[in-house]
Amino acid sequence: MILIIDGYNLLHASGVFGRERGPRGFEQSRLALLDTLVDLLGEDAARTIVVFDAANAPDGLPGRYTHGGIRVWFAREYPDADSLIEELIADDNAPTSMTVVSTDRRLQAAARRRRAEAVDSDAWLSEMRAKRRHAAERADAK
């Protein structure tokens, strides 16, 4: 299973934003989102790629790095994150085991053409938060 997340799309749906405005605020927001994802995904973090547009990437930040097991990619050589995500979908040799998280209809259509699962960002996030709450409630009950 591979999970591909449209980073800024999910960031918008999550409401997780840094306190500052401008480039530093974007960086804080990305880190807050990635920390949230590490918590929500647990072991699945290692099978996750979060793709961000490169327009707001801080200077000196590598095009790809790992955060808590999550692969974080900036679409530096692409017009936008959607183009890189479409390429990942097209190039995957087992697309039926792929889930694409984005509210972008273009990406959802690309995923469905390859028989990958496409999930709206807000619906996916709500489901993941609910799973996390239920797991915490079960742990508290023990």
N, CA and C atoms as an extended XYZ file, in Angstrom:
426
Properties=species:S:1:pos:R:3:atomname:S:1:resname:S:1:resid:I:1 pbc="F F F"
N         0.832       -1.186        0.000 N   MET     1
C         0.000        0.000        0.000 CA  MET     1
C         0.872        1.243        0.000 C   MET     1
N         0.509        2.198       -0.818 N   ILE     2
C         1.176        3.498       -0.809 CA  ILE     2
C         0.108        4.574       -0.698 C   ILE     2
N         0.418        5.568        0.082 N   LEU     3
C        -0.482        6.687        0.302 CA  LEU     3
C         0.199        7.935       -0.239 C   LEU     3
N        -0.454        8.618       -1.171 N   ILE     4
C         0.078        9.857       -1.730 CA  ILE     4
C        -0.868       10.984       -1.323 C   ILE     4
N        -0.295       11.989       -0.686 N   ILE     5
C        -1.099       13.094       -0.156 CA  ILE     5
C        -0.721       14.395       -0.844 C   ILE     5
N        -1.724       15.093       -1.321 N   ASP     6
C        -1.581       16.442       -1.874 CA  ASP     6
C        -1.419       17.373       -0.669 C   ASP     6
N        -0.185       17.773       -0.383 N   GLY     7
C         0.157       18.438        0.872 CA  GLY     7
C        -0.618       19.697        1.178 C   GLY     7
N        -0.589       20.674        0.288 N   TYR     8
C        -1.288       21.923        0.593 CA  TYR     8
C        -2.794       21.744        0.572 C   TYR     8
N        -3.284       20.807       -0.214 N   ASN     9
C        -4.707       20.507       -0.230 CA  ASN     9
C        -5.146       19.989        1.146 C   ASN     9
N        -4.367       19.050        1.699 N   LEU    10
C        -4.689       18.527        3.026 CA  LEU    10
C        -4.458       19.582        4.098 C   LEU    10
N        -3.436       20.400        3.939 N   LEU    11
C        -3.181       21.471        4.904 CA  LEU    11
C        -4.390       22.385        5.002 C   LEU    11
N        -4.933       22.757        3.868 N   HIS    12
C        -6.126       23.616        3.862 CA  HIS    12
C        -7.297       22.928        4.567 C   HIS    12
N        -7.504       21.646        4.288 N   ALA    13
C        -8.608       20.906        4.909 CA  ALA    13
C        -8.398       20.731        6.405 C   ALA    13
N        -7.149       20.673        6.836 N   SER    14
C        -6.848       20.380        8.243 CA  SER    14
C        -7.030       21.575        9.161 C   SER    14
N        -6.845       22.764        8.639 N   GLY    15
C        -6.895       23.941        9.490 CA  GLY    15
C        -5.653       24.091       10.359 C   GLY    15
N        -4.610       23.314       10.084 N   VAL    16
C        -3.363       23.379       10.847 CA  VAL    16
C        -2.480       24.427       10.175 C   VAL    16
N        -2.337       25.568       10.823 N   PHE    17
C        -1.543       26.641       10.237 CA  PHE    17
C        -0.583       27.211       11.266 C   PHE    17
N         0.582       27.639       10.795 N   GLY    18
C         1.562       28.291       11.655 CA  GLY    18
C         1.077       29.670       12.066 C   GLY    18
N         1.691       30.203       13.090 N   ARG    19
C         1.271       31.518       13.614 CA  ARG    19
C         1.768       32.672       12.746 C   ARG    19
N         2.905       32.481       12.110 N   GLU    20
C         3.493       33.558       11.320 CA  GLU    20
C         2.908       33.588        9.917 C   GLU    20
N         3.028       34.725        9.283 N   ARG    21
C         2.641       34.889        7.882 CA  ARG    21
C         3.896       34.813        7.020 C   ARG    21
N         3.714       34.586        5.732 N   GLY    22
C         4.841       34.562        4.813 CA  GLY    22
C         5.543       33.216        4.793 C   GLY    22
N         6.768       33.169        4.241 N   PRO    23
C         7.478       31.893        4.069 CA  PRO    23
C         7.668       31.129        5.375 C   PRO    23
N         7.992       31.807        6.455 N   ARG    24
C         8.184       31.113        7.745 CA  ARG    24
C         6.865       30.497        8.224 C   ARG    24
N         5.763       31.167        7.949 N   GLY    25
C         4.448       30.633        8.315 CA  GLY    25
C         4.124       29.376        7.537 C   GLY    25
N         4.472       29.364        6.242 N   PHE    26
C         4.257       28.161        5.435 CA  PHE    26
C         5.076       27.003        5.987 C   PHE    26
N         6.327       27.297        6.354 N   GLU    27
C         7.188       26.248        6.893 CA  GLU    27
C         6.612       25.693        8.191 C   GLU    27
N         6.168       26.566        9.074 N   GLN    28
C         5.559       26.124       10.333 CA  GLN    28
C         4.302       25.299       10.070 C   GLN    28
N         3.516       25.732        9.117 N   SER    29
C         2.286       25.013        8.787 CA  SER    29
C         2.588       23.627        8.231 C   SER    29
N         3.560       23.543        7.337 N   ARG    30
C         3.950       22.237        6.789 CA  ARG    30
C         4.421       21.310        7.892 C   ARG    30
N         5.271       21.818        8.772 N   LEU    31
C         5.789       20.986        9.859 CA  LEU    31
C         4.673       20.546       10.803 C   LEU    31
N         3.748       21.441       11.105 N   ALA    32
C         2.619       21.078       11.961 CA  ALA    32
C         1.771       19.986       11.306 C   ALA    32
N         1.533       20.123       10.007 N   LEU    33
C         0.774       19.101        9.288 CA  LEU    33
C         1.519       17.771        9.301 C   LEU    33
N         2.817       17.801        9.010 N   LEU    34
C         3.596       16.565        8.984 CA  LEU    34
C         3.631       15.897       10.352 C   LEU    34
N         3.758       16.678       11.414 N   ASP    35
C         3.719       16.110       12.771 CA  ASP    35
C         2.365       15.448       13.042 C   ASP    35
N         1.303       16.100       12.604 N   THR    36
C        -0.044       15.531       12.759 CA  THR    36
C        -0.153       14.215       11.995 C   THR    36
N         0.381       14.197       10.775 N   LEU    37
C         0.323       12.977        9.965 CA  LEU    37
C         1.120       11.839       10.590 C   LEU    37
N         2.292       12.134       11.121 N   VAL    38
C         3.094       11.099       11.785 CA  VAL    38
C         2.279       10.471       12.910 C   VAL    38
N         1.598       11.299       13.670 N   ASP    39
C         0.766       10.809       14.772 CA  ASP    39
C        -0.410        9.985       14.258 C   ASP    39
N        -1.078       10.455       13.240 N   LEU    40
C        -2.261        9.763       12.718 CA  LEU    40
C        -1.915        8.463       11.998 C   LEU    40
N        -0.791        8.456       11.292 N   LEU    41
C        -0.460        7.314       10.439 CA  LEU    41
C         0.262        6.183       11.161 C   LEU    41
N         0.995        6.489       12.188 N   GLY    42
C         1.739        5.442       12.888 CA  GLY    42
C         2.675        4.718       11.930 C   GLY    42
N         2.570        3.392       11.891 N   GLU    43
C         3.436        2.577       11.033 CA  GLU    43
C         3.249        2.866        9.544 C   GLU    43
N         2.085        3.340        9.162 N   ASP    44
C         1.828        3.632        7.742 CA  ASP    44
C         2.583        4.866        7.251 C   ASP    44
N         3.207        5.614        8.154 N   ALA    45
C         3.975        6.792        7.742 CA  ALA    45
C         5.058        6.407        6.729 C   ALA    45
N         5.656        5.257        6.903 N   ALA    46
C         6.739        4.822        6.016 CA  ALA    46
C         6.256        4.514        4.601 C   ALA    46
N         4.959        4.390        4.418 N   ARG    47
C         4.404        4.107        3.089 CA  ARG    47
C         3.680        5.333        2.523 C   ARG    47
N         4.070        6.505        3.018 N   THR    48
C         3.367        7.735        2.659 CA  THR    48
C         4.311        8.727        1.996 C   THR    48
N         3.803        9.363        0.935 N   ILE    49
C         4.505       10.464        0.273 CA  ILE    49
C         3.579       11.678        0.330 C   ILE    49
N         4.086       12.778        0.874 N   VAL    50
C         3.350       14.043        0.870 CA  VAL    50
C         4.043       14.954       -0.126 C   VAL    50
N         3.268       15.455       -1.090 N   VAL    51
C         3.820       16.296       -2.152 CA  VAL    51
C         3.305       17.725       -1.977 C   VAL    51
N         4.261       18.671       -1.960 N   PHE    52
C         3.932       20.093       -1.851 CA  PHE    52
C         4.364       20.807       -3.125 C   PHE    52
N         3.622       21.861       -3.478 N   ASP    53
C         4.085       22.758       -4.534 CA  ASP    53
C         5.411       23.342       -4.080 C   ASP    53
N         6.262       23.696       -5.016 N   ALA    54
C         7.582       24.215       -4.665 CA  ALA    54
C         7.613       25.738       -4.550 C   ALA    54
N         6.563       26.409       -4.956 N   ALA    55
C         6.571       27.872       -4.956 CA  ALA    55
C         6.848       28.442       -3.567 C   ALA    55
N         6.392       27.787       -2.523 N   ASN    56
C         6.576       28.299       -1.170 CA  ASN    56
C         7.601       27.508       -0.367 C   ASN    56
N         8.404       26.726       -1.048 N   ALA    57
C         9.446       25.958       -0.360 CA  ALA    57
C        10.540       26.912        0.103 C   ALA    57
N        10.992       26.750        1.334 N   PRO    58
C        12.048       27.646        1.813 CA  PRO    58
C        13.361       27.422        1.074 C   PRO    58
N        14.134       28.479        0.936 N   ASP    59
C        15.443       28.382        0.292 CA  ASP    59
C        16.305       27.398        1.063 C   ASP    59
N        17.048       26.593        0.319 N   GLY    60
C        17.963       25.656        0.945 CA  GLY    60
C        17.336       24.346        1.369 C   GLY    60
N        16.027       24.244        1.320 N   LEU    61
C        15.371       22.992        1.687 CA  LEU    61
C        15.519       22.006        0.534 C   LEU    61
N        15.923       20.775        0.844 N   PRO    62
C        16.074       19.804       -0.252 CA  PRO    62
C        14.726       19.522       -0.917 C   PRO    62
N        14.786       19.059       -2.149 N   GLY    63
C        13.571       18.729       -2.886 CA  GLY    63
C        12.834       17.549       -2.280 C   GLY    63
N        13.590       16.707       -1.564 N   ARG    64
C        12.999       15.524       -0.925 CA  ARG    64
C        13.686       15.281        0.412 C   ARG    64
N        12.896       14.957        1.398 N   TYR    65
C        13.448       14.583        2.690 CA  TYR    65
C        12.441       13.694        3.408 C   TYR    65
N        12.822       13.178        4.553 N   THR    66
C        11.942       12.315        5.336 CA  THR    66
C        11.635       12.992        6.659 C   THR    66
N        10.371       12.940        7.056 N   HIS    67
C         9.919       13.524        8.323 CA  HIS    67
C         9.133       12.457        9.075 C   HIS    67
N         9.721       11.902       10.121 N   GLY    68
C         9.025       10.883       10.913 CA  GLY    68
C         8.629        9.664       10.098 C   GLY    68
N         9.412        9.338        9.094 N   GLY    69
C         9.112        8.198        8.228 CA  GLY    69
C         8.365        8.567        6.963 C   GLY    69
N         7.726        9.713        6.936 N   ILE    70
C         6.982       10.181        5.760 CA  ILE    70
C         7.965       10.775        4.756 C   ILE    70
N         7.824       10.380        3.501 N   ARG    71
C         8.610       11.001        2.438 CA  ARG    71
C         7.927       12.304        2.045 C   ARG    71
N         8.685       13.389        2.091 N   VAL    72
C         8.176       14.719        1.770 CA  VAL    72
C         8.876       15.183        0.505 C   VAL    72
N         8.086       15.479       -0.517 N   TRP    73
C         8.633       15.885       -1.808 CA  TRP    73
C         8.070       17.246       -2.194 C   TRP    73
N         8.957       18.103       -2.680 N   PHE    74
C         8.546       19.372       -3.254 CA  PHE    74
C         8.622       19.236       -4.768 C   PHE    74
N         7.610       19.719       -5.454 N   ALA    75
C         7.510       19.582       -6.915 CA  ALA    75
C         8.364       20.641       -7.598 C   ALA    75
N         9.659       20.601       -7.348 N   ARG    76
C        10.575       21.632       -7.866 CA  ARG    76
C        10.669       21.627       -9.393 C   ARG    76
N        10.702       20.475      -10.011 N   GLU    77
C        10.862       20.411      -11.472 CA  GLU    77
C         9.526       20.293      -12.202 C   GLU    77
N         8.451       20.600      -11.520 N   TYR    78
C         7.103       20.456      -12.085 CA  TYR    78
C         6.366       21.786      -11.950 C   TYR    78
N         5.371       22.004      -12.797 N   PRO    79
C         4.601       23.244      -12.678 CA  PRO    79
C         3.866       23.355      -11.340 C   PRO    79
N         3.489       22.191      -10.790 N   ASP    80
C         2.765       22.173       -9.525 CA  ASP    80
C         2.803       20.761       -8.940 C   ASP    80
N         2.338       20.639       -7.704 N   ALA    81
C         2.320       19.340       -7.033 CA  ALA    81
C         1.432       18.347       -7.779 C   ALA    81
N         0.342       18.825       -8.349 N   ASP    82
C        -0.571       17.937       -9.068 CA  ASP    82
C         0.136       17.188      -10.196 C   ASP    82
N         1.016       17.883      -10.907 N   SER    83
C         1.735       17.252      -12.015 CA  SER    83
C         2.645       16.132      -11.520 C   SER    83
N         3.324       16.354      -10.415 N   LEU    84
C         4.173       15.307       -9.838 CA  LEU    84
C         3.317       14.144       -9.337 C   LEU    84
N         2.215       14.428       -8.692 N   ILE    85
C         1.337       13.363       -8.195 CA  ILE    85
C         0.782       12.552       -9.364 C   ILE    85
N         0.379       13.217      -10.438 N   GLU    86
C        -0.095       12.490      -11.618 CA  GLU    86
C         0.988       11.561      -12.160 C   GLU    86
N         2.217       12.007      -12.155 N   GLU    87
C         3.318       11.159      -12.622 CA  GLU    87
C         3.504        9.956      -11.692 C   GLU    87
N         3.410       10.169      -10.395 N   LEU    88
C         3.523        9.059       -9.450 CA  LEU    88
C         2.419        8.030       -9.681 C   LEU    88
N         1.214        8.506       -9.934 N   ILE    89
C         0.089        7.617      -10.203 CA  ILE    89
C         0.347        6.825      -11.491 C   ILE    89
N         0.768        7.514      -12.530 N   ALA    90
C         0.982        6.875      -13.834 CA  ALA    90
C         2.118        5.858      -13.792 C   ALA    90
N         3.150        6.138      -13.002 N   ASP    91
C         4.337        5.279      -12.982 CA  ASP    91
C         4.247        4.103      -12.013 C   ASP    91
N         3.252        4.095      -11.135 N   ASP    92
C         3.175        3.033      -10.125 CA  ASP    92
C         2.837        1.694      -10.780 C   ASP    92
N         3.556        0.646      -10.376 N   ASN    93
C         3.329       -0.669      -10.982 CA  ASN    93
C         2.231       -1.461      -10.271 C   ASN    93
N         1.688       -0.932       -9.191 N   ALA    94
C         0.577       -1.588       -8.491 CA  ALA    94
C        -0.430       -0.530       -8.035 C   ALA    94
N        -1.023        0.192       -8.990 N   PRO    95
C        -1.887        1.313       -8.607 CA  PRO    95
C        -3.127        0.913       -7.809 C   PRO    95
N        -3.555       -0.319       -7.893 N   THR    96
C        -4.740       -0.715       -7.127 CA  THR    96
C        -4.460       -0.749       -5.626 C   THR    96
N        -3.201       -0.702       -5.227 N   SER    97
C        -2.870       -0.646       -3.800 CA  SER    97
C        -2.463        0.766       -3.382 C   SER    97
N        -2.826        1.740       -4.195 N   MET    98
C        -2.483        3.142       -3.932 CA  MET    98
C        -3.727        3.913       -3.510 C   MET    98
N        -3.539        4.828       -2.557 N   THR    99
C        -4.591        5.764       -2.186 CA  THR    99
C        -4.057        7.165       -2.398 C   THR    99
N        -4.838        7.996       -3.075 N   VAL   100
C        -4.475        9.382       -3.326 CA  VAL   100
C        -5.428       10.258       -2.531 C   VAL   100
N        -4.857       11.107       -1.678 N   VAL   101
C        -5.652       12.001       -0.840 CA  VAL   101
C        -5.560       13.410       -1.415 C   VAL   101
N        -6.663       13.856       -1.992 N   SER   102
C        -6.757       15.191       -2.563 CA  SER   102
C        -8.212       15.476       -2.895 C   SER   102
N        -8.584       16.716       -2.769 N   THR   103
C        -9.918       17.133       -3.174 CA  THR   103
C        -9.913       17.577       -4.634 C   THR   103
N        -8.732       17.641       -5.212 N   ASP   104
C        -8.563       18.073       -6.599 CA  ASP   104
C        -9.167       17.023       -7.537 C   ASP   104
N       -10.146       17.416       -8.328 N   ARG   105
C       -10.842       16.483       -9.230 CA  ARG   105
C        -9.896       15.907      -10.284 C   ARG   105
N        -8.947       16.702      -10.709 N   ARG   106
C        -7.958       16.232      -11.699 CA  ARG   106
C        -7.185       15.031      -11.144 C   ARG   106
N        -6.742       15.108       -9.898 N   LEU   107
C        -5.997       14.003       -9.299 CA  LEU   107
C        -6.891       12.808       -9.021 C   LEU   107
N        -8.118       13.072       -8.594 N   GLN   108
C        -9.043       11.970       -8.358 CA  GLN   108
C        -9.317       11.205       -9.645 C   GLN   108
N        -9.485       11.928      -10.744 N   ALA   109
C        -9.729       11.264      -12.029 CA  ALA   109
C        -8.512       10.454      -12.457 C   ALA   109
N        -7.319       11.009      -12.270 N   ALA   110
C        -6.085       10.285      -12.631 CA  ALA   110
C        -5.963        9.003      -11.806 C   ALA   110
N        -6.286        9.081      -10.529 N   ALA   111
C        -6.212        7.896       -9.663 CA  ALA   111
C        -7.232        6.848      -10.109 C   ALA   111
N        -8.433        7.263      -10.348 N   ARG   112
C        -9.489        6.308      -10.733 CA  ARG   112
C        -9.213        5.653      -12.081 C   ARG   112
N        -8.607        6.399      -12.999 N   ARG   113
C        -8.243        5.804      -14.293 CA  ARG   113
C        -7.303        4.614      -14.097 C   ARG   113
N        -6.454        4.671      -13.084 N   ARG   114
C        -5.508        3.584      -12.811 CA  ARG   114
C        -6.053        2.606      -11.762 C   ARG   114
N        -7.315        2.782      -11.390 N   ARG   115
C        -7.984        1.947      -10.385 CA  ARG   115
C        -7.367        2.082       -8.995 C   ARG   115
N        -6.793        3.238       -8.733 N   ALA   116
C        -6.322        3.567       -7.388 CA  ALA   116
C        -7.494        4.192       -6.637 C   ALA   116
N        -7.406        4.182       -5.327 N   GLU   117
C        -8.449        4.810       -4.512 CA  GLU   117
C        -8.182        6.311       -4.455 C   GLU   117
N        -9.221        7.107       -4.593 N   ALA   118
C        -9.129        8.560       -4.474 CA  ALA   118
C       -10.060        8.992       -3.342 C   ALA   118
N        -9.519        9.787       -2.419 N   VAL   119
C       -10.292       10.210       -1.248 CA  VAL   119
C       -10.155       11.718       -1.080 C   VAL   119
N       -11.291       12.396       -0.845 N   ASP   120
C       -11.249       13.821       -0.537 CA  ASP   120
C       -10.430       14.049        0.721 C   ASP   120
N        -9.671       15.130        0.747 N   SER   121
C        -8.796       15.429        1.882 CA  SER   121
C        -9.561       15.526        3.194 C   SER   121
N       -10.670       16.252        3.193 N   ASP   122
C       -11.408       16.420        4.451 CA  ASP   122
C       -12.010       15.109        4.938 C   ASP   122
N       -12.507       14.277        4.037 N   ALA   123
C       -13.078       12.982        4.424 CA  ALA   123
C       -11.988       12.058        4.972 C   ALA   123
N       -10.831       12.036        4.309 N   TRP   124
C        -9.730       11.192        4.773 CA  TRP   124
C        -9.260       11.628        6.158 C   TRP   124
N        -9.100       12.923        6.339 N   LEU   125
C        -8.634       13.442        7.615 CA  LEU   125
C        -9.637       13.148        8.731 C   LEU   125
N       -10.909       13.313        8.452 N   SER   126
C       -11.940       13.000        9.455 CA  SER   126
C       -11.895       11.529        9.843 C   SER   126
N       -11.739       10.655        8.843 N   GLU   127
C       -11.662        9.220        9.110 CA  GLU   127
C       -10.427        8.876        9.941 C   GLU   127
N        -9.298        9.456        9.601 N   MET   128
C        -8.065        9.180       10.338 CA  MET   128
C        -8.144        9.682       11.769 C   MET   128
N        -8.719       10.855       11.969 N   ARG   129
C        -8.877       11.393       13.330 CA  ARG   129
C        -9.827       10.526       14.143 C   ARG   129
N       -10.895       10.042       13.510 N   ALA   130
C       -11.836        9.158       14.210 CA  ALA   130
C       -11.153        7.852       14.604 C   ALA   130
N       -10.364        7.277       13.713 N   LYS   131
C        -9.627        6.047       14.040 CA  LYS   131
C        -8.682        6.282       15.212 C   LYS   131
N        -8.015        7.420       15.214 N   ARG   132
C        -7.078        7.752       16.292 CA  ARG   132
C        -7.815        7.881       17.626 C   ARG   132
N        -8.971        8.544       17.612 N   ARG   133
C        -9.773        8.695       18.837 CA  ARG   133
C       -10.223        7.338       19.353 C   ARG   133
N       -10.703        6.477       18.441 N   HIS   134
C       -11.168        5.153       18.866 CA  HIS   134
C       -10.038        4.320       19.441 C   HIS   134
N        -8.867        4.412       18.841 N   ALA   135
C        -7.706        3.681       19.356 CA  ALA   135
C        -7.334        4.189       20.740 C   ALA   135
N        -7.391        5.497       20.935 N   ALA   136
C        -7.077        6.075       22.247 CA  ALA   136
C        -8.116        5.662       23.282 C   ALA   136
N        -9.384        5.626       22.893 N   GLU   137
C       -10.441        5.210       23.824 CA  GLU   137
C       -10.276        3.755       24.225 C   GLU   137
N        -9.919        2.902       23.271 N   ARG   138
C        -9.690        1.481       23.575 CA  ARG   138
C        -8.498        1.327       24.532 C   ARG   138
N        -7.450        2.104       24.288 N   ALA   139
C        -6.266        2.029       25.150 CA  ALA   139
C        -6.593        2.511       26.549 C   ALA   139
N        -7.419        3.549       26.677 N   ASP   140
C        -7.812        4.058       27.988 CA  ASP   140
C        -8.696        3.078       28.741 C   ASP   140
N        -9.473        2.299       27.987 N   ALA   141
C       -10.409        1.351       28.604 CA  ALA   141
C        -9.676        0.141       29.180 C   ALA   141
N        -8.457       -0.098       28.742 N   LYS   142
C        -7.713       -1.278       29.216 CA  LYS   142
C        -7.133       -1.096       30.554 C   LYS   142
